Amino acid sequence: MPDEKSGAHIRSFSDKTLSNLFNEDFTPIKHFYIGLTHSDPFINLKQKLGYYNHSDFVKCPKCGSSELEYKKPDFISKLITRMGWVFGKKQPIWVVYIYEKQ
């Protein structure tokens, strides 16, 4: 199911989208972050060039669709990715939300 505002699949989450992910029967009661990764300052460039890398088993967390486009990485995409490792900032890789059913 596409995001209601943009019409696009949700590929990343913010506190707001996670808080509103479920219907009103569920209320978020706690959240915390674990793991570290580097942010990719070049992600928009890679996506505009068609390099959105994912595994075959990846599905949209909202609608469950597994029909995502894939372009095989080449020299340019690998170079841009490595530049992201150098210039990216460290950030948490996972967010854990605990919900309570009303």
Secondary structure, 3 states (H helix, E strand, C coil): CCCCCCCCCCCCCCHHHHHCCCCCCEEEEEEEEEEEEECCCCHHHHHHCCCCCCCCCCCCCCCCCCCCCCCCCCHHHHHHHHHHHHHCCEEEEEEEEEEEEC
